[in-house]
Amino acid sequence: MKNINWVKKLTSRKLWVAVGSFVSMMIVATGGAESTGTQVAALIMAGASALAYIIGEGLVDASSTDLVIETELEESEEQE
């Protein structure tokens, strides 16, 4: 079975645009006001943007930590 890269999927703008569009259209289709659908879609996109930023920064921090650890290991091996 294939491993799913959930981080990549959850930070996809296309996914969040599709989710926002679906939810807003469902609100309108079930009798809600268009302005309500627009507001909900805007909230979903704002939340998705914040989520993508947080995950992205976490990945950058994690990769820079790995580089620091590898560099320190290489330097300690060279000194020996």
N, CA, C and O of each residue as an XYZ file, in Angstrom:
320
protein
N       0.836     -1.185      0.000
C       0.000      0.000      0.000
C       0.879      1.245      0.000
O       1.938      1.271      0.626
N       0.437      2.251     -0.694
C       1.187      3.491     -0.819
C       1.035      4.361      0.422
O      -0.047      4.449      1.002
N       2.129      5.003      0.822
C       2.046      5.969      1.917
C       1.495      7.284      1.380
O       1.878      7.731      0.299
N       0.603      7.892      2.136
C      -0.005      9.157      1.724
C       0.720     10.291      2.430
O       0.896     10.264      3.648
N       1.136     11.281      1.665
C       1.804     12.454      2.221
C       0.730     13.456      2.649
O       0.331     14.323      1.872
N       0.266     13.323      3.899
C      -0.829     14.153      4.392
C      -0.445     15.615      4.490
O      -1.288     16.489      4.289
N       0.812     15.897      4.796
C       1.241     17.295      4.898
C       1.063     17.988      3.550
O       0.550     19.104      3.477
N       1.486     17.322      2.502
C       1.364     17.910      1.166
C      -0.100     18.096      0.782
O      -0.475     19.115      0.203
N      -0.919     17.105      1.110
C      -2.337     17.200      0.767
C      -3.033     18.310      1.550
O      -3.835     19.054      0.986
N      -2.739     18.427      2.837
C      -3.418     19.426      3.664
C      -2.944     20.848      3.409
O      -3.634     21.801      3.771
N      -1.790     21.006      2.796
C      -1.314     22.351      2.475
C      -1.602     22.728      1.022
O      -1.148     23.767      0.543
N      -2.346     21.893      0.335
C      -2.700     22.163     -1.061
C      -3.776     23.246     -1.143
O      -4.848     23.115     -0.552
N      -3.482     24.298     -1.870
C      -4.475     25.369     -2.050
C      -5.674     24.874     -2.837
O      -6.803     25.299     -2.590
N      -5.434     23.982     -3.781
C      -6.540     23.453     -4.584
C      -7.551     22.711     -3.708
O      -8.760     22.836     -3.902
N      -7.051     21.947     -2.754
C      -7.947     21.233     -1.845
C      -8.826     22.207     -1.080
O     -10.039     22.012     -0.996
N      -8.234     23.251     -0.524
C      -8.996     24.181      0.306
C      -9.949     25.036     -0.515
O     -11.016     25.410     -0.030
N      -9.581     25.349     -1.749
C     -10.519     26.067     -2.626
C     -11.715     25.168     -2.924
O     -12.858     25.626     -2.921
N     -11.450     23.895     -3.180
C     -12.539     22.956     -3.451
C     -13.439     22.791     -2.228
O     -14.663     22.771     -2.358
N     -12.843     22.674     -1.044
C     -13.635     22.535      0.186
C     -14.476     23.787      0.424
O     -15.667     23.693      0.724
N     -13.859     24.953      0.291
C     -14.587     26.208      0.485
C     -15.732     26.364     -0.497
O     -16.829     26.783     -0.126
N     -15.474     26.028     -1.743
C     -16.507     26.124     -2.770
C     -17.647     25.151     -2.488
O     -18.820     25.514     -2.589
N     -17.304     23.931     -2.138
C     -18.332     22.927     -1.850
C     -19.216     23.355     -0.682
O     -20.442     23.285     -0.765
N     -18.595     23.793      0.390
C     -19.365     24.183      1.577
C     -20.243     25.393      1.279
O     -21.410     25.424      1.670
N     -19.690     26.389      0.590
C     -20.500     27.580      0.304
C     -21.656     27.251     -0.637
O     -22.752     27.789     -0.479
N     -21.426     26.379     -1.605
C     -22.514     25.988     -2.507
C     -23.575     25.163     -1.782
O     -24.763     25.271     -2.087
N     -23.152     24.344     -0.829
C     -24.121     23.576     -0.047
C     -24.983     24.502      0.815
O     -26.177     24.262      0.991
N     -24.377     25.547      1.345
C     -25.146     26.513      2.141
C     -26.204     27.182      1.278
O     -27.360     27.305      1.683
N     -25.803     27.612      0.091
C     -26.747     28.276     -0.814
C     -27.817     27.289     -1.287
O     -28.993     27.641     -1.378
N     -27.407     26.055     -1.588
C     -28.354     25.057     -2.095
C     -29.388     24.659     -1.047
O     -30.510     24.289     -1.392
N     -29.024     24.731      0.208
C     -29.971     24.349      1.266
C     -30.779     25.533      1.778
O     -31.454     25.430      2.802
N     -30.714     26.648      1.076
C     -31.567     27.778      1.421
C     -30.878     28.886      2.189
O     -31.528     29.852      2.589
N     -29.596     28.772      2.402
C     -28.870     29.833      3.098
C     -28.628     31.020      2.181
O     -28.716     30.905      0.958
N     -28.328     32.134      2.772
C     -28.061     33.343      1.991
C     -26.691     33.240      1.316
O     -25.774     32.596      1.826
N     -26.579     33.888      0.164
C     -25.297     33.874     -0.544
C     -24.206     34.539      0.278
O     -23.048     34.121      0.243
N     -24.576     35.572      1.016
C     -23.567     36.251      1.837
C     -23.035     35.324      2.926
O     -21.857     35.386      3.279
N     -23.898     34.470      3.455
C     -23.447     33.500      4.459
C     -22.474     32.508      3.836
O     -21.444     32.186      4.428
N     -22.800     32.029      2.649
C     -21.906     31.112      1.940
C     -20.558     31.738      1.655
O     -19.521     31.087      1.783
N     -20.573     32.997      1.271
C     -19.324     33.712      0.996
C     -18.495     33.870      2.263
O     -17.278     33.688      2.243
N     -19.151     34.207      3.356
C     -18.433     34.369      4.621
C     -17.828     33.049      5.092
O     -16.694     33.021      5.569
N     -18.570     31.971      4.962
C     -18.055     30.662      5.375
C     -16.869     30.264      4.499
O     -15.867     29.762      5.008
N     -16.973     30.481      3.200
C     -15.862     30.156      2.298
C     -14.627     30.980      2.651
O     -13.507     30.470      2.622
N     -14.829     32.245      2.982
C     -13.701     33.103      3.365
C     -13.049     32.604      4.654
O     -11.825     32.618      4.780
N     -13.859     32.167      5.599
C     -13.308     31.624      6.848
C     -12.518     30.341      6.601
O     -11.456     30.136      7.190
N     -13.035     29.486      5.737
C     -12.319     28.246      5.412
C     -10.977     28.565      4.771
O      -9.964     27.963      5.126
N     -10.957     29.499      3.836
C      -9.703     29.846      3.160
C      -8.718     30.510      4.117
O      -7.514     30.268      4.036
N      -9.224     31.343      5.022
C      -8.336     31.978      5.999
C      -7.731     30.928      6.926
O      -6.538     30.972      7.226
N      -8.549     29.995      7.372
C      -8.044     28.919      8.224
C      -7.048     28.042      7.494
O      -6.039     27.629      8.066
N      -7.329     27.758      6.233
C      -6.417     26.932      5.440
C      -5.082     27.641      5.230
O      -4.027     27.007      5.268
N      -5.127     28.939      5.010
C      -3.884     29.698      4.834
C      -3.041     29.659      6.099
O      -1.826     29.472      6.042
N      -3.690     29.837      7.232
C      -2.967     29.792      8.506
C      -2.391     28.397      8.749
O      -1.249     28.263      9.188
N      -3.171     27.373      8.467
C      -2.712     25.995      8.643
C      -1.515     25.694      7.740
O      -0.532     25.100      8.183
N      -1.602     26.103      6.486
C      -0.499     25.863      5.552
C       0.763     26.595      6.003
O       1.863     26.051      5.901
N       0.615     27.811      6.496
C       1.765     28.575      6.969
C       2.413     27.890      8.171
O       3.636     27.761      8.235
N       1.594     27.455      9.114
C       2.122     26.808     10.317
C       2.850     25.516      9.962
O       3.951     25.266     10.454
N       2.244     24.700      9.115
C       2.887     23.444      8.717
C       4.163     23.721      7.932
O       5.187     23.075      8.157
N       4.104     24.675      7.017
C       5.287     25.018      6.226
C       6.440     25.500      7.085
O       7.581     25.083      6.887
N       6.154     26.371      8.034
C       7.202     26.863      8.928
C       7.751     25.744      9.804
O       8.949     25.700     10.086
N       6.881     24.850     10.227
C       7.338     23.707     11.015
C       8.287     22.823     10.228
O       9.286     22.343     10.762
N       7.974     22.608      8.955
C       8.854     21.794      8.110
C      10.197     22.482      7.881
O      11.241     21.830      7.880
N      10.167     23.794      7.688
C      11.416     24.540      7.501
C      12.264     24.470      8.766
O      13.472     24.240      8.700
N      11.629     24.669      9.916
C      12.363     24.592     11.180
C      12.947     23.201     11.404
O      14.081     23.062     11.863
N      12.170     22.180     11.078
C      12.647     20.809     11.259
C      13.829     20.516     10.346
O      14.789     19.870     10.765
N      13.771     20.983      9.106
C      14.872     20.708      8.186
C      16.121     21.489      8.576
O      17.232     20.986      8.410
N      15.966     22.705      9.089
C      17.150     23.465      9.505
C      17.766     22.850     10.756
O      18.984     22.899     10.926
N      16.959     22.281     11.623
C      17.480     21.595     12.808
C      18.282     20.376     12.394
O      19.341     20.106     12.962
N      17.788     19.636     11.410
C      18.516     18.471     10.909
C      19.865     18.886     10.334
O      20.861     18.191     10.532
N      19.907     20.013      9.621
C      21.162     20.481      9.039
C      22.156     20.863     10.129
O      23.346     20.571     10.008
N      21.687     21.504     11.179
C      22.568     21.904     12.277
C      23.138     20.672     12.957
O      24.329     20.622     13.261
N      22.300     19.687     13.194
C      22.762     18.457     13.848
C      23.788     17.745     12.975
O      24.820     17.299     13.476
N      23.514     17.633     11.664
C      24.448     16.972     10.760
C      25.774     17.724     10.699
O      26.836     17.103     10.688
N      25.724     19.048     10.662
C      26.938     19.855     10.606
C      27.756     19.673     11.878
O      28.977     19.535     11.819
N      27.089     19.671     13.024
C      27.796     19.486     14.288
C      28.423     18.098     14.366
O      29.529     17.946     14.885
N      27.730     17.091     13.858
C      28.287     15.738     13.853
C      29.522     15.661     12.961
O      30.523     15.046     13.329
N      29.446     16.286     11.793
C      30.588     16.277     10.881
C      31.781     16.997     11.496
O      32.915     16.536     11.373
N      31.532     18.127     12.159
C      32.618     18.878     12.780
C      33.253     18.092     13.918
O      34.472     18.119     14.082
N      32.444     17.394     14.703
C      33.002     16.614     15.811
C      33.797     15.420     15.297
O      34.786     15.024     15.914
N      33.377     14.843     14.173
C      34.118     13.730     13.586
C      35.452     14.207     13.020
O      36.449     13.488     13.092
N      35.478     15.414     12.458
C      36.711     15.962     11.901
C      37.720     16.273     13.000
O      38.926     16.147     12.787
N      37.244     16.673     14.161
C      38.136     17.025     15.261
C      38.771     15.792     15.887
O      39.840     15.887     16.488
N      38.136     14.654     15.756
C      38.667     13.425     16.360
C      39.778     12.882     15.573
O      40.344     11.850     15.934
